[in-house]
């Protein structure tokens, strides 16, 4: 079973949207599990401090290596096979291929940083994989962690209604997805393309491939 553990200063943010819709239903059915762990449980002193001023000076605060390492060690022993991720705008981009690979594994341990980031030594010392969901900065890693887990959970067998739902969509073939249509046949003067209504499955497949290539070429030439 896919088991996720999320380390955060705000455990009340979970499961959030992961407790609803397909992911939430799968969670209730035991197809995956989610554990929210409070990093502050390992904070120091009366105020359970988790951060300190950056070495060398500068604005903001940095999450301490000793505190975060203690939280990680409590969440999983050294032989835990789950990849250990830390959400970071400087990390490797989240891709469909990575999500599928993680979905096929035992689960994930995900660290959600706050402040200016975390002490570099805990990233090195605990083998954390830095992952980014885009070229922008969020207030913390929780929203990014939700995105990563949603991308993985929907690919777990039994979560989506049909296996094809996870195979015929954007990025699975290296292309963006083709357009979709449904009834009514005509809406505000816009009609469903005739090729989708003639029952010729070979022609439909070709149209969808052509459209996927066209959209990818126009919108994401880097993929094409």
C-alpha positions, -999 to 999 in steps of 0.1 A, spaced: 0 0 0 11 35 -8 19 52 26 25 89 28 40 107 57 41 146 56 63 165 80 49 200 85 45 228 110 8 229 102 -6 193 103 -41 207 104 -37 215 67 -39 178 60 -56 159 44 -73 190 30 -84 183 -6 -68 149 -4 -97 139 19 -122 146 -8 -132 132 -42 -112 103 -56 -83 106 -32 -105 109 -2 -126 79 -12 -95 59 -18 -82 70 16 -114 57 33 -111 25 14 -76 19 26 -60 21 -9 -34 45 6 -26 61 40 -17 95 51 1 106 83 6 142 92 35 147 116 42 180 134 78 190 131 73 212 162 70 181 183 107 179 181 113 217 187 137 229 213 130 245 246 98 258 261 87 274 229 95 243 208 118 264 185 123 249 151 143 277 134 172 301 139 189 330 122 208 323 90 246 318 93 264 347 76 234 370 82 205 379 60 167 382 63 143 356 77 149 324 96 161 289 87 148 256 99 173 238 121 190 206 109 189 189 143 151 196 147 142 184 112 165 154 114 148 143 147 114 147 130 125 126 100 141 99 122 109 96 142 88 94 111 108 66 95 138 44 104 169 44 83 158 13 64 125 28 54 123 23 16 101 53 9 118 82 -10 123 113 11 112 145 -6 115 181 4 95 207 -14 117 234 -28 116 259 -57 151 249 -66 143 212 -68 139 189 -98 105 195 -114 75 173 -106 67 153 -138 41 127 -147 69 101 -150 81 108 -115 46 107 -101 39 73 -118 72 59 -105 64 70 -69 28 58 -72 41 23 -80 63 23 -48 57 20 -11 49 56 -6 66 89 2 80 109 31 75 146 23 90 175 42 73 209 40 97 237 47 88 271 60 107 304 65 137 309 42 143 272 39 161 245 58 197 239 69 215 224 39 231 198 61 199 180 68 192 177 31 226 161 27 226 141 59 191 125 54 193 121 16 164 144 8 153 148 -28 144 184 -36 112 186 -57 96 217 -73 61 221 -87 69 253 -106 91 283 -110 75 304 -82 77 306 -44 50 296 -20 46 305 17 54 269 26 57 234 12 23 221 22 5 232 -10 33 217 -31 31 184 -10 -6 182 -17 1 185 -54 27 158 -54 5 134 -34 -25 140 -55 -5 133 -87 6 100 -72 -26 88 -55 -48 91 -86 -25 66 -103 -28 40 -76 -48 10 -90 -84 12 -80 -85 50 -74 -97 60 -108 -127 43 -124 -109 31 -155 -72 23 -160 -73 42 -193 -81 74 -174 -46 76 -161 -30 66 -195 -47 89 -219 -40 123 -205 -14 151 -207 22 141 -204 17 104 -204 28 102 -241 51 132 -238 23 154 -253 -4 176 -240 -39 161 -241 -62 165 -270 -95 185 -267 -126 169 -252 -163 173 -261 -196 161 -249 -233 169 -255 -250 191 -266 -238 186 -302 -239 223 -308 -234 250 -281 -234 288 -288 -227 282 -325 -198 258 -317 -202 223 -329 -184 190 -319 -160 181 -347 -176 157 -371 -148 132 -369 -157 125 -333 -193 116 -343 -188 93 -373 -178 61 -354 -145 57 -373 -122 48 -344 -91 49 -365 -100 84 -378 -108 95 -342 -74 82 -329 -56 101 -357 -75 133 -350 -67 131 -313 -30 124 -320 -28 153 -345 -46 177 -320 -23 166 -292 8 174 -314 -7 207 -325 -15 219 -289 19 208 -276 37 225 -305 18 257 -298 18 258 -260 48 237 -249 74 235 -277 99 224 -250 80 192 -247 76 187 -284 
